[in-house]
């Protein structure tokens, strides 16, 4: 079975200069995939002229005359730029011409356009953004990371179900563990929303392990960590800032004097191994869960290596029919109420 991905080649900080070579490299490694490169034909064609014959027939160009800029308001993406590469990409998934979509473009616009074009799955009120973060035990999927700032307990239940299905599909775990991010592990901790969400998760049939404190994210306390978008985004940005601070401190200390520079040379193999282990490019790709289609958001500053990881994630989610599995799981949950936004 060939998986076809629609790729917004114009999005992100680097545009076609990164996305097009990344797609071609991805196709070289995954022979069961094809790609529709979406964007301005004049910008894409020069980068594809010398593509090897082995890839012939596995990629095509879908022209889109407009581009949603990183700072464009959501309303512009929805109502004005209807022939943007982002919008055309989503349309390809809706029409069944593509099995999944990947973009490094404007996150708010991608979520809004994807939700407008693809719609949400039955039983899902709000799509959520989920991504993997490194842990002592491998990695955990955390959601929501910013799509939903204000959540009801039922939304957190839905996030738990979607996250569990994501982990099951991508990690091939039959019953991934699910934890609820809270200020303490005890049942009495947290606000009323979190307490009620914990009750719903206990009754859901998921492998719910209870509350998880912030340090539990990186300790690998659960395969899936559930929280609202406000808390999740703060946790994610704090983590990114901490990683940059540690990296800067290490460089400064090793460059302090000739002796520390010599120590840095001796420690270089360990430092390289550490960098590889926590390299954020290996975790690039946030899934927009709850939609009637596979959509993956790449980091805007992603290089070719990172963008290929987002493509791999989208291909695997499509191969595992993730939206269908989420819909089936939602239908089987004893308590899966929907709310009116």
N, C-alpha and C positions, 0 to 999 in steps of 0.2 A: 504494500500500500504506500503510495507516494503522498507525502505531506507537503502541501503548498503554503508558503508563508507570503503574506503581503507585507512589504517593508516600506515604511515612510523613509525614503532616502534623503529627504531634505531637512529633517528635524535634527535637533541637537546643536551643539556648539560648532561642530566641524562639518556637518552636512555630508554630501556625496563623497568627499575626499576620504572619509572614514567608513561610511556605511556601505558603499559599493564594494570596495575591496574586502570588507568583512563578510559580506554576503557571499562573494565568490569563494573565499577561503572556507566558509561554512559549508558550501555545496561540495567542495573538494573532499571534505571529511565525512559528510553525511550523504551517502549516495541514494538514500531513500527520500530525499527532499528536493523540492523545486522552489523557486522564488519569483514573485512579481515585484519588480523594483518600481516604486511609485514616486514620481517627481517630474520636474521639468526635463523633457526629453533632451533638450540642448545641453543640459548639465550632466546627464547620465551617460549619453552615447559615447563621448570621448573616453570615458573610463572603462568602456566595455569593448572597445575596438579590437584589442589584442587578446581577448579571452580564448583560451584553448578549446579545441574542438570537443574535448571530452565533456565539456559542460554545455555543449550545444543542445538546445531543446529543453534545458532545465531552468532557464531564466527568460524573463520577458520584461519589457518596459510598459508601464501604464502611465501615460502622460497625465500630469496634473499641473494646471497653469498657475496655481497660487501656493503660497507657503504661509503657514501659521507661525509667526515669530514667537520667540520665547516670552515676550512681554505683551503679546496681544491679549486683550480681554477675552473671556470665554464667549461673550456675546458675538464678538467678531468672528470667532471660529465657527459658531453655530449658524449665524444669520447672514454674514457677509461673505466670507471666504468658503463658498460651497463647493469650489473646485480645488480645494487645497489638497496637498498630498496626504495629509492626515485624514481628511474626510473621505477621499477616494479609497484610501486603504481600508477604512471601516466598511465602506460600501462593498468592497470586494468580498469581505467576510460574510456580510449579510446576504449577498447574492449567491454564496456557495462556491465562488471561484477560488477562494482561499480558505484554508483550514485554521489560520491564525494570523495575528498581526503583531508587528513590532515597530515601535517608534521611540526615538530619543527626544521627541519634541516636548512642547509645553504640557506639563502634567495636567493642569486644570482643564485645558482645552481637550486633551486626549480623553480624559474621563468623561467630560460633558458630551463630546461628539460620539464616543463609543456607547454611552448610555442612551443617547438620542437615537442612534442608528440601529444598534443591536438589541436594545431593551434589556430588562432584567429578567432573570429566571423566575418561574413561579415560586412564591414563598420568600423571595428575597426583596426587601424594601430598598436597600442601598448597596451598591457595589462597594467593595473594600480594596485597599491596596495592601498587598502582602509581599514580603521579601525575606530572603534567608540572611541570617546573621551568624558569624562564626561563634562557636562555643567550645568548651573543653571536650565535649563529646562529639563534635562534628559541626552541626549547625542547627538552628531552630528557625521556624517560620513565624514572623511576627506580623500581626494585623489588628487594627487598621493603622496605617502610617500617615494619615492626613486627609483622607477623603471625607471623613465624617467626624466633625468636631464634637457635636452634641449627639449622644446616643442613648437609646432606651435599652433596658435589659434584653428585650427581644432582638435588638440589633446585635448585641454582643453574642447572643446564642447563634445567630446566623453566621457571624464571623467565625465562631468556633467550628461550625459545621463546614464552612467553606475552607478554612485553614486545614482541617483534618483531611478533607478530600484532596487538597493540594499536596500535603505531605505524603498521603497514601499513593497518589499518582506519580509524583516525582521521585520519591524515595522507596517506593514499592513496599511500604509498611502496611500491614493489614489493619492494625489498630494503633495509629500514632497517638501519643499522649498529648493532652490538651490542658494548659494551665491558664488561669485568669490573673492578669497582672494586677497587683494590689499592694497596699502599704504594709501588709502583714500576712502571714500564712493562716492565721486563725479566722474562723468563720465570722467572728464578730467584727472584724476589721473592714474598713472601707465605707463608702457612702451607700445609700439605699439602692442606687442603680447597680452597683457592683454586687451587693449582697443578693439582690433578686436575680441577677444574671447567673450567679453561682448556683442558685437553686434550679434555674432552668437548665443549666449545663449538666447538673447532676442527673436530671430526669431525661436527658436527651438520648441516652444510649451511647454517647461518646466515651472514650477512655479518658474521662476528666479526672485529674489528680488534685484539683483544688486550687487555692490561691498560690501565686508565685510572686516573690518580691523582686525588685529591680535587678539585684545581683544574680537572680536565677536565670535571667536571659542568657548571660554569657557562661554560666556554670552548666548550661544544658539541662535545666530542670525539666523541660518538656519539649516535645517535638514542635508544638504549636503554642504560641503565647498570644492571648487575646487581650485587647484593650481598645479604648476609643481612639479616634484619630488625633485628638489633641495630645493625649499622653504618649501615644506611639510616635508621633512626629518629634516631640520633645526628646524622647528617649533616643531616637535615631540620630538627630542632630547633635545631641550631647555626645553620643558615641563617636561620631565623625570628628567632632572637635577634640575629644580626648586622644583619638588616634593620631591626629595631626600634631598635637602638643607633644606626645611621647616621641614621635618621629623627629620633631624639631629638637627636643632636649637631647636625644641620642646624638644627633649630628653635632650639636654645639659642644657636648662633653667630649666626644672623640676628637674634635678639632681644637680643643683648648690649648694644647701644647704638644711638642714633639713626642713626649712619652705617651700621651693619650692617643695621638695619631698612630703610633706604632701598635698600641693595644687594639686600635680599631682595625688595623690590617690583620692582626692575629685573629680577631673575632669575626672577620668578614664572612667566612662560611656559615657561622651561626646566625649572623644578621641576615644574610640572604635567605636562609631557610625560614627564619622568623617572618621576613617580609613576604615570602611566598605563601606561608601558612595563613596570614591575615590579609593578604592582598584583596582589597575591595573589588577589584576587577573580576575575581573568581565568583563573586556573589552578585554581580550586576544582573539586573532584570527583576522588576517588580510586577507581579501578576495583578491584573485588575479582575478581581473575582466577583461572581454574581451576574455576569453578563451572558447573553446567549451567543457566546463566541469566545475564543481565546485571544486575549490582548495582553501584551507584555510591554512594560515601560522600561526603556533603558535609561541610564543616567545620561544627562545632557552632555557631560564632558567625557563620555566613554571613548576610549581608543578602540582600535580594531579588535584586540583580544577581548575586551569587556563586551563589546557589541556582539561578538560571536557567542558569548555565553548567554546573552539575552535571546538570541536566535535559537540556541540549543534548548533553552527552557521552554520557549513557545512551541517548538517542534514536539518536545516530549509531552507537553500538556495536551496538544492536539492529538497526538498519537494515542494517549491514554483517555481521550474523550472526556476531559475534565469537566466541562459544563454539564454534560449529560449525567456524570456521576454526582455532581453537586445537586442537580435537580432530583435525581432519584433518592438521594439521602434526605433531602428536605421533605420529600413526600412521605418518608417513613418515620419522621420524628414525631413522637407523641404530642409534644408541645412545640408548635412552630407557627405562632401567630404572626400575622403581617400587620403593619401599621400604615396609616396614611401620613405621608410627609406633610 
